[in-house]
Structures are given as structure tokens and as C-alpha cells.
Amino acid sequence: MQDTIYHREITEFFQFFSGWFDGTTPNIDEHYSRISCVIPHDSTYIGHDGKLIMANAFFMNHVRSAHGSIPKLHMQAKNIQLQWENGGLALVIFEEWSTASTPVPDGRICSAIFRKNPNTPNGIEWLHFHETLLPIEESQ
């Protein structure tokens, strides 16, 4: 699924967060607006802990204040697959991989529902995002 709006959005999303959390992306509104514009107020997020939260509040508060909190973090998405698309909505599944100061990567299986929005960088926004930690033996 190379070079689709979903592949581009997911790839850019995790590139941004790699730089944000490791502190190489400047902590200014101009840079953070790349994320704030794709997380609408009605967006939901289920983290690896299983808690359902409003994504906009999470990303605008918790994540915004975590700038530079994970030195040497590298995040990337792999195996991005469009599962379903209809009427301006799409379901995409992918793997999220991250490494920081530990040699063991952290893997998650993720699903995201995107909604078309022409006012965003790739023409879509994250309506719902769900991630589940992969077993440690799959991460090695």
C-alpha cells in the first residue's frame, strides 16, 4: 500500500512523533499543528492499556507536554494495509514499532479509522485509533 494517502499519513504521523518525543522537533505551535489538525474533537483512542479516551484531549495535553521525554526514540509503521473504504471512511491496520535506549523494540498492532477531510495535509483525519502490544517474543 505504498504511496496512498493512508500510507503517507501514518508514516508522517510516526515520523513526527519520533522527533517530538526525542526532542529533535522544535516545541512550537507551528510544528505541533501538523498533529493537531488531523486529530478532530470527536476522535477516540484506545491505548495498549485498554482505556478508551478522547484522542484530541490526550494529544493536545499529555502528548504535547511530553516533548523531549524519550531520547533516541525511533518510531515507524510497517505492513500498512487498507482493509475497507466506503463513503469517506476507511479502516487501516498496521504495525507500530519503536526503539529508544533499550535494544528490544516495542511492537504494537494498530487499527485506525480515517475520515476524509480536505483541510488536512493528506486529506484525511484520525477518527479512531486502537493499539495493542504485541507479545514480547514477537518483538525480538
C-alpha positions as CSV (number, residue, x, y, z in Angstrom):
1,M,0.0,0.0,0.0
2,Q,2.8,2.4,-0.8
3,D,2.1,6.0,-1.7
4,T,-1.6,6.2,-0.7
5,I,-3.0,8.9,1.5
6,Y,-3.2,6.4,4.3
7,H,0.4,5.2,4.0
8,R,1.6,8.8,3.8
9,E,-0.4,9.9,6.8
10,I,0.6,7.0,9.0
11,T,4.3,7.4,8.0
12,E,4.3,11.2,8.6
13,F,2.4,10.8,11.9
14,F,5.1,8.5,13.3
15,Q,7.9,10.4,11.9
16,F,6.5,13.5,13.7
17,F,6.2,11.6,17.0
18,S,9.8,10.2,16.8
19,G,11.1,13.8,16.5
20,W,8.6,15.1,19.1
21,F,9.3,12.6,21.8
22,D,13.1,12.6,21.3
23,G,13.1,16.4,21.2
24,T,14.6,17.0,17.7
25,T,11.3,18.6,16.5
26,P,11.0,22.1,17.9
27,N,8.4,22.6,20.6
28,I,6.4,25.3,18.8
29,D,2.8,25.6,17.8
30,E,3.7,25.7,14.1
31,H,5.2,22.1,14.3
32,Y,2.6,20.7,16.6
33,S,-0.2,21.9,14.3
34,R,0.8,19.0,12.0
35,I,-0.8,16.7,14.5
36,S,-3.5,18.9,16.0
37,C,-5.1,19.4,12.6
38,V,-5.5,15.6,12.0
39,I,-7.0,14.7,15.4
40,P,-10.6,16.0,15.4
41,H,-12.5,16.8,18.6
42,D,-14.7,13.7,18.2
43,S,-11.7,11.3,17.7
44,T,-11.2,8.4,20.1
45,Y,-8.2,6.4,21.1
46,I,-7.8,3.0,22.8
47,G,-4.2,2.7,24.1
48,H,-2.4,-0.5,24.9
49,D,-3.8,-0.3,28.4
50,G,-7.3,-0.8,27.0
51,K,-8.7,2.6,28.1
52,L,-10.9,4.5,25.8
53,I,-10.3,8.2,25.8
54,M,-11.0,11.3,23.7
55,A,-7.9,11.4,21.4
56,N,-8.0,15.2,20.9
57,A,-7.6,15.9,24.6
58,F,-4.9,13.2,25.0
59,F,-2.8,14.5,22.1
60,M,-3.3,18.2,22.9
61,N,-2.5,17.8,26.6
62,H,-0.5,14.7,27.5
63,V,1.5,14.2,24.3
64,R,2.1,18.0,23.9
65,S,3.7,18.2,27.3
66,A,5.9,15.1,26.6
67,H,8.2,16.9,24.2
68,G,11.8,15.5,24.5
69,S,10.8,12.9,27.1
70,I,12.1,9.8,25.3
71,P,15.7,10.5,24.0
72,K,16.8,8.5,20.9
73,L,13.2,7.3,20.2
74,H,12.6,6.0,16.7
75,M,9.0,5.1,15.7
76,Q,7.8,3.6,12.4
77,A,4.8,1.9,10.9
78,K,5.1,-1.3,8.9
79,N,2.8,-3.6,7.0
80,I,0.2,-0.9,6.4
81,Q,-2.9,-2.4,4.9
82,L,-6.2,-0.8,3.8
83,Q,-8.9,-3.2,5.0
84,W,-12.0,-1.3,4.0
85,E,-13.0,2.1,2.4
86,N,-16.5,3.5,1.8
87,G,-18.3,6.8,2.0
88,G,-15.4,8.9,3.2
89,L,-14.3,6.4,5.9
90,A,-11.5,3.8,5.8
91,L,-10.2,1.2,8.1
92,V,-6.4,0.6,8.0
93,I,-4.4,-1.9,10.1
94,F,-0.6,-1.7,10.6
95,E,2.2,-2.5,13.0
96,E,3.9,0.3,15.0
97,W,7.5,-0.3,16.1
98,S,9.5,1.8,18.4
99,T,13.0,1.7,19.9
100,A,14.6,4.0,22.3
101,S,17.5,3.5,24.7
102,T,16.8,-0.2,25.0
103,P,17.7,-2.7,22.3
104,V,14.4,-4.5,22.4
105,P,11.8,-3.0,20.1
106,D,8.3,-2.3,21.3
107,G,5.7,-3.6,18.8
108,R,2.0,-2.9,18.6
109,I,-0.7,-4.0,16.2
110,C,-2.9,-1.0,15.4
111,S,-6.1,-0.2,13.6
112,A,-7.2,3.2,12.6
113,I,-10.4,4.6,11.1
114,F,-9.8,7.6,8.9
115,R,-12.3,10.2,7.7
116,K,-11.8,12.3,4.6
117,N,-11.1,16.0,5.4
118,P,-9.7,18.1,2.6
119,N,-8.3,20.6,5.2
120,T,-5.6,18.3,6.4
121,P,-2.1,17.6,4.9
122,N,-3.1,14.3,3.3
123,G,-6.9,14.8,3.1
124,I,-7.8,12.5,6.0
125,E,-8.1,12.7,9.8
126,W,-7.8,10.1,12.5
127,L,-11.3,9.4,13.7
128,H,-10.4,6.4,15.8
129,F,-7.1,4.7,16.8
130,H,-6.6,1.4,18.7
131,E,-3.3,-0.2,19.6
132,T,-2.5,-3.5,21.3
133,L,1.0,-4.5,22.4
134,L,2.5,-7.5,20.6
135,P,3.8,-10.3,22.8
136,I,7.5,-9.7,23.7
137,E,8.6,-12.8,21.7
138,E,7.2,-11.2,18.5
139,S,9.2,-8.0,19.2
140,Q,12.6,-9.7,19.4
